[in-house]
Each structure stands twice: as structure tokens, then as C-alpha cells.
Amino acid sequence: MMEKKEIYVLSAKQISVQQPLCEDWMTQSVEYQTPFNRSIDPSFKDYISPIEARRMGKILKRAIATSKEAIKASGLETVDAIITGTGYGCIENTEFFLEALSKDGEQMLSPTYFMQSTHNTISSLVAIQTKNHGYNVTYAHKGISFDSALQDAFLQLRLGKINSALVGGHDELTPTFYNILKKGGMMGQDDEMCSEAAVSVVLGTEKQNSLCKLLDFKMLHKPTIERLKSVAKAFQADFILTGISGNHNSDKAYLNECHELFGNAKILKYKHLFGESFTASGIGFYVAAQCLKAGKIPANLFVNPSEIIDKKPSKILVFNHSDGNNYSLTLLEA
């Protein structure tokens, strides 16, 4: 039988509504009172030339910046695979193209917005910018897009098909698109804060100076509670990082299932700081990895203030669901 290779999280970088490309949120988080907020962008001139940048949308610039920072922090010169998850891809460029089409018809249309509106533009451009010629694929599966990309990387690394992978989760949310999603009941419900994010994670089979270890990963489609209980037995941890967001229906399901599946484990949340987005599960992965690396969990991540403890985490389970149909369980170890 082929020996399963161990997998390590070598680096993880984010651009979100918190300070970008750093972990300041752990001690000095940016607080929001508005229901919709766009990401705080860094200076992109350190990653992309001004001539190239002026023709790129925000999501592409964020993907390049987080990817280059993640590869640099991992200590690797390059990776064997670039695997990206995006819920809806380059929304802003799509809007620009459709607005021009609506205004001018089919006359005098710029091809740039169309060419950079496709989902796989993100992975392709990251590969060009990092001079990578390896495996390159994009998953566009709405709320489980990052999870799908992570599953691909996890399986290939575990089987020894590759030794390293850059896994990304990238989505943008314009005011127009946010209003459409809110009216459709897909986002912005109850007390939910919505946002956008870019996450780049480097996984590898060599320990090096890793943030933590990726012990196990599982995706489930419309599982019964009995199936969840069966899987949860192998995913026990002291801390459960959930996707509680302020959406009452979604949050109720999280709380009920966590107590039934994981007993006395401490329940954590992160979307009140980073917001709800189609890439939120990638942010959850990033948050858990950074907490394990730092050896502490910020007090404002605890769902119940009475459960706050100053304990060094050894294992964190990132427990997410999308629309109550698709579940993902990611077990990380210090």
C-alpha cells in the first residue's frame, strides 16, 4: 500500500477587510458597523508594474499580491501546482463589459474587460506572473470553491503526485452585485456583514518552517446527521472554527450541529471580522493556521465570552457549510 504523505501549511496570506498581508487582526482588528465593505488593498506597485496593473481588475491584482507573498514566505522558489477557487470570478470586469454592451451595443467594445472576466483568468495570470508551468486549474463552485481547490491539492499531495501547491480563494463583491445577492436572499441577511477576500496558501510535503500541519480534510454533500456524526469522530479538536456570520438561519444550524457533533469543544467564529463572502472558507483556513502558528486564539474569536481561555491550541477544526447542503471539515494541527 502506498504510504500517505504528510501535508504542511507552509504559508498563508490574505487581502480582506482587515489590514492586508499581515496578522494585525489578531491584536488590532478593524471593526465594521456597515453591512457591506470592500477589501483594504495594499500598494500593488511592489508586485505588479504600473503598466500591467492599469489593465487589471482588483481581483487579479489581489491574487497576484497574495500569491507572490505566500510563495516568498513558504521558502520555495516555485510550486508544482496552482489551484484556484472562485465563486463568481472577475465580477467587476464582467460588469464593465456588460455596461459597455448595454450603452454602446456591439460597437467599439474593448476586448480587455471580456478577456479578463473569465474565471480561469486568475490562475492563468498568477502562473504567468510567477513563471509557473505546472498543473493549473480553477474551481468555480460558489461557496465551496476554495474547498474544492483544497480537496484537489490535498489528494494530489497525499498521494505523492505533487510536492507543493499554491491554493487560492479569490472573490470580489461590487455594490451592484451585493444588492442583487441581498435581494435574492443569498447574502446580507439579518446581521450579516458581507465583504470580499483574496487568500493564498502554500501546501507542501516538507515541514520546513511551516505554520501548521494539515491532518485531514473532508467534503460532504447533503449529509444526514448520522453521516456527520460518523465523520466527526475522526475530526475531534479542542476548538471548532465555524462560519457563524450573523445570518440567523445559518448560525442556528452551526450551533446546533457543533454541540451535537463535537461535545464540549470551544466554538469560534471569524466572519464578524472578515465578513461573509464566497471565499470565506479560505479565510477560515487562514485564520486557523495563523492561530496555530501564534500558539494563541484571540479573545474576540470566541462565540461565547464565558468560554474564553488562554490555552495554546493543538488542533483546530474548520467547520463550514454552504447553503446547508455542502459541508467541509478541515483539521489542522500545531
PAZALUM-152243 format. One line per 10 residues: number of its first residue (from 1); for each residue x, y, z of C-alpha. Coordinates in nm, 2 decimals. Example, Ala and Ser with C-alpha at 12.3 -4.5 7.8 and 13.67 -1.06 7.14 Angstrom:
1	1.23 -0.45 0.78 | 1.37 -0.11 0.71 $
//
This chain:
1	0.00 0.00 0.00 | 0.13 0.35 -0.09 | 0.23 0.55 0.22 | 0.03 0.86 0.26 | 0.25 1.17 0.27 | 0.21 1.43 0.55 | 0.10 1.77 0.44 | 0.21 2.10 0.59 | 0.08 2.46 0.56 | 0.40 2.65 0.46 $
11	0.24 2.99 0.44 | -0.09 3.17 0.42 | -0.16 3.53 0.31 | -0.48 3.74 0.28 | -0.62 4.06 0.15 | -0.95 4.14 0.31 | -1.14 4.40 0.52 | -0.86 4.36 0.78 | -0.52 4.50 0.73 | -0.37 4.33 0.42 $
21	-0.08 4.08 0.40 | -0.03 4.08 0.78 | -0.18 3.94 1.10 | -0.26 4.27 1.28 | -0.62 4.15 1.31 | -0.51 3.92 1.59 | -0.43 4.21 1.82 | -0.58 4.52 1.65 | -0.88 4.42 1.44 | -1.07 4.66 1.22 $
31	-1.43 4.68 1.34 | -1.72 4.74 1.10 | -2.08 4.86 1.16 | -2.19 4.87 0.80 | -2.34 4.56 0.62 | -2.12 4.58 0.31 | -1.74 4.66 0.30 | -1.48 4.62 0.03 | -1.12 4.49 0.10 | -0.84 4.71 0.22 $
41	-0.59 4.70 -0.06 | -0.21 4.72 -0.02 | 0.02 4.91 -0.26 | 0.03 4.69 -0.57 | 0.33 4.85 -0.72 | 0.56 4.62 -0.52 | 0.41 4.32 -0.70 | 0.30 4.44 -1.05 | 0.44 4.71 -1.28 | 0.21 5.01 -1.32 $
51	0.18 4.94 -1.69 | 0.04 4.59 -1.62 | -0.16 4.69 -1.32 | -0.37 4.96 -1.51 | -0.52 4.68 -1.73 | -0.61 4.45 -1.44 | -0.91 4.44 -1.22 | -0.88 4.44 -0.84 | -0.94 4.06 -0.80 | -0.64 3.99 -1.03 $
61	-0.41 4.23 -0.85 | -0.51 4.09 -0.52 | -0.45 3.73 -0.64 | -0.10 3.82 -0.77 | 0.00 4.00 -0.45 | -0.12 3.73 -0.21 | 0.03 3.45 -0.43 | 0.37 3.62 -0.46 | 0.38 3.68 -0.08 | 0.27 3.33 0.00 $
71	0.54 3.17 -0.22 | 0.80 3.40 -0.08 | 0.70 3.32 0.28 | 0.70 2.95 0.21 | 1.07 2.94 0.12 | 1.01 2.77 -0.21 | 1.12 2.91 -0.54 | 0.82 2.78 -0.72 | 0.53 2.53 -0.66 | 0.42 2.22 -0.85 $
81	0.06 2.33 -0.89 | -0.16 2.64 -0.89 | -0.52 2.56 -0.79 | -0.77 2.84 -0.75 | -1.13 2.85 -0.62 | -1.36 3.15 -0.70 | -1.73 3.18 -0.65 | -1.81 3.42 -0.93 | -1.47 3.52 -1.07 | -1.39 3.87 -1.21 $
91	-1.73 4.04 -1.14 | -1.60 4.39 -1.17 | -1.47 4.33 -1.53 | -1.79 4.15 -1.62 | -1.99 4.45 -1.51 | -1.77 4.69 -1.71 | -1.81 4.47 -2.02 | -2.19 4.44 -1.98 | -2.23 4.81 -1.91 | -2.05 4.90 -2.23 $
101	-2.25 4.65 -2.42 | -2.57 4.80 -2.28 | -2.47 5.15 -2.35 | -2.29 5.12 -2.69 | -2.44 4.79 -2.82 | -2.19 4.58 -3.01 | -1.99 4.88 -3.14 | -1.65 4.99 -3.02 | -1.63 4.73 -2.74 | -1.29 4.70 -2.56 $
111	-1.18 4.33 -2.56 | -0.98 4.38 -2.23 | -1.28 4.36 -1.99 | -1.41 4.05 -2.17 | -1.08 3.87 -2.17 | -1.03 3.94 -1.80 | -1.38 3.85 -1.70 | -1.34 3.47 -1.73 | -1.30 3.27 -1.41 | -0.97 3.09 -1.50 $
121	-0.80 3.43 -1.58 | -0.70 3.43 -1.21 | -0.50 3.11 -1.21 | -0.35 3.18 -1.55 | -0.23 3.52 -1.46 | -0.08 3.40 -1.13 | 0.11 3.14 -1.33 | 0.24 3.40 -1.58 | 0.35 3.63 -1.31 | 0.53 3.36 -1.11 $
131	0.66 3.19 -1.43 | 0.50 2.86 -1.34 | 0.43 2.59 -1.60 | 0.28 2.33 -1.37 | -0.07 2.19 -1.31 | -0.32 2.48 -1.33 | -0.69 2.46 -1.26 | -0.98 2.67 -1.14 | -1.29 2.57 -0.95 | -1.60 2.79 -0.97 $
141	-1.84 2.62 -0.72 | -1.99 2.92 -0.54 | -1.95 2.89 -0.16 | -1.74 2.57 -0.18 | -1.49 2.69 -0.44 | -1.19 2.72 -0.21 | -1.29 2.39 -0.05 | -1.29 2.22 -0.39 | -0.95 2.36 -0.47 | -0.82 2.25 -0.13 $
151	-0.95 1.90 -0.19 | -0.77 1.87 -0.52 | -0.44 1.98 -0.37 | -0.49 1.76 -0.06 | -0.55 1.44 -0.27 | -0.26 1.51 -0.50 | -0.02 1.58 -0.22 | -0.13 1.29 -0.01 | -0.08 1.05 -0.30 | 0.26 1.20 -0.39 $
161	0.15 1.33 -0.73 | 0.29 1.67 -0.64 | 0.51 1.80 -0.35 | 0.38 2.15 -0.33 | 0.07 2.36 -0.43 | -0.05 2.72 -0.42 | -0.41 2.71 -0.33 | -0.61 3.03 -0.37 | -0.95 3.16 -0.29 | -1.04 3.49 -0.47 $
171	-1.37 3.68 -0.49 | -1.48 4.04 -0.53 | -1.81 4.20 -0.44 | -1.92 4.52 -0.61 | -2.20 4.73 -0.47 | -2.42 4.63 -0.77 | -2.36 4.26 -0.72 | -2.41 4.29 -0.34 | -2.75 4.45 -0.39 | -2.85 4.17 -0.63 $
181	-2.74 3.90 -0.39 | -2.91 4.06 -0.10 | -3.24 4.10 -0.29 | -3.22 3.73 -0.38 | -3.17 3.63 -0.02 | -2.82 3.49 -0.09 | -2.62 3.74 0.12 | -2.66 4.03 0.36 | -2.94 3.87 0.57 | -3.01 3.97 0.93 $
191	-2.69 4.09 1.09 | -2.46 3.95 0.84 | -2.16 4.17 0.73 | -2.06 4.10 0.37 | -1.72 4.16 0.21 | -1.46 4.03 -0.03 | -1.13 3.85 0.01 | -0.82 3.70 -0.15 | -0.64 3.41 0.02 | -0.33 3.23 -0.10 $
201	-0.20 2.92 0.08 | 0.11 2.72 0.00 | 0.09 2.35 0.10 | 0.39 2.11 0.09 | 0.51 1.77 0.19 | 0.83 1.91 0.36 | 0.79 2.05 0.71 | 1.04 2.34 0.68 | 0.92 2.65 0.88 | 0.55 2.56 0.84 $
211	0.26 2.73 1.01 | 0.09 2.40 1.10 | 0.00 2.06 0.97 | -0.30 1.97 0.76 | -0.41 1.64 0.92 | -0.73 1.57 0.73 | -0.99 1.71 0.50 | -1.34 1.60 0.40 | -1.62 1.74 0.19 | -1.98 1.61 0.22 $
221	-2.29 1.68 0.00 | -2.62 1.69 0.18 | -2.51 1.46 0.46 | -2.75 1.32 0.72 | -2.68 1.40 1.09 | -2.58 1.03 1.12 | -2.32 1.07 0.84 | -2.19 1.39 1.00 | -2.16 1.21 1.34 | -1.97 0.93 1.17 $
231	-1.72 1.17 1.00 | -1.69 1.39 1.31 | -1.54 1.11 1.51 | -1.22 1.14 1.31 | -1.21 1.52 1.33 | -1.21 1.59 1.70 | -1.04 1.90 1.82 | -1.04 2.14 2.12 | -1.15 2.43 1.91 | -1.41 2.44 1.63 $
241	-1.38 2.74 1.39 | -1.72 2.79 1.24 | -1.88 3.01 0.97 | -2.11 3.19 1.20 | -2.19 3.52 1.03 | -2.50 3.69 1.17 | -2.74 3.51 0.94 | -2.98 3.36 1.19 | -3.08 3.05 1.00 | -2.72 2.96 0.91 $
251	-2.59 3.04 1.26 | -2.86 2.83 1.42 | -2.75 2.53 1.22 | -2.39 2.58 1.31 | -2.46 2.60 1.68 | -2.69 2.30 1.70 | -2.46 2.08 1.49 | -2.14 2.18 1.67 | -2.28 2.09 2.01 | -2.42 1.76 1.88 $
261	-2.11 1.66 1.69 | -1.82 1.80 1.90 | -1.94 1.80 2.26 | -1.76 2.04 2.48 | -1.52 2.18 2.22 | -1.49 2.56 2.22 | -1.68 2.72 1.94 | -1.50 3.00 1.74 | -1.61 3.24 1.47 | -1.43 3.47 1.22 $
271	-1.68 3.62 0.98 | -1.77 3.91 1.22 | -1.41 4.03 1.15 | -1.37 3.92 0.78 | -1.72 3.92 0.66 | -1.93 3.67 0.45 | -1.81 3.60 0.10 | -1.78 3.32 -0.15 | -1.42 3.28 -0.03 | -1.50 3.29 0.34 $
281	-1.39 2.92 0.40 | -1.05 3.02 0.27 | -1.03 3.30 0.52 | -1.13 3.04 0.79 | -0.84 2.82 0.69 | -0.60 3.12 0.70 | -0.73 3.22 1.05 | -0.69 2.87 1.19 | -0.34 2.83 1.05 | -0.22 3.16 1.19 $
291	-0.37 3.09 1.54 | -0.18 2.76 1.55 | 0.14 2.93 1.44 | 0.10 3.20 1.70 | 0.01 2.95 1.97 | -0.30 3.15 2.08 | -0.65 3.23 1.99 | -0.77 3.60 2.01 | -1.05 3.65 2.26 | -1.27 3.81 2.00 $
301	-1.29 3.48 1.81 | -1.49 3.30 2.08 | -1.86 3.28 2.03 | -1.94 3.25 2.40 | -1.74 3.51 2.61 | -1.77 3.28 2.91 | -1.57 3.01 2.73 | -1.26 3.24 2.66 | -0.95 3.05 2.78 | -0.58 3.13 2.74 $
311	-0.48 2.79 2.61 | -0.23 2.71 2.34 | -0.43 2.54 2.07 | -0.31 2.20 1.95 | -0.58 2.12 1.69 | -0.84 2.34 1.52 | -1.12 2.21 1.31 | -1.25 2.45 1.04 | -1.62 2.35 1.01 | -1.81 2.52 0.72 $
321	-2.13 2.47 0.53 | -2.27 2.63 0.22 | -2.64 2.68 0.19 | -2.69 2.39 0.43 | -2.61 2.14 0.15 | -2.23 2.12 0.12 | -2.01 2.07 0.43 | -1.63 2.08 0.47 | -1.42 1.97 0.76 | -1.06 2.07 0.77 $
331	-0.84 1.95 1.06 | -0.52 2.15 1.13 | -0.26 2.06 1.40 | 0.01 2.28 1.56 $
//
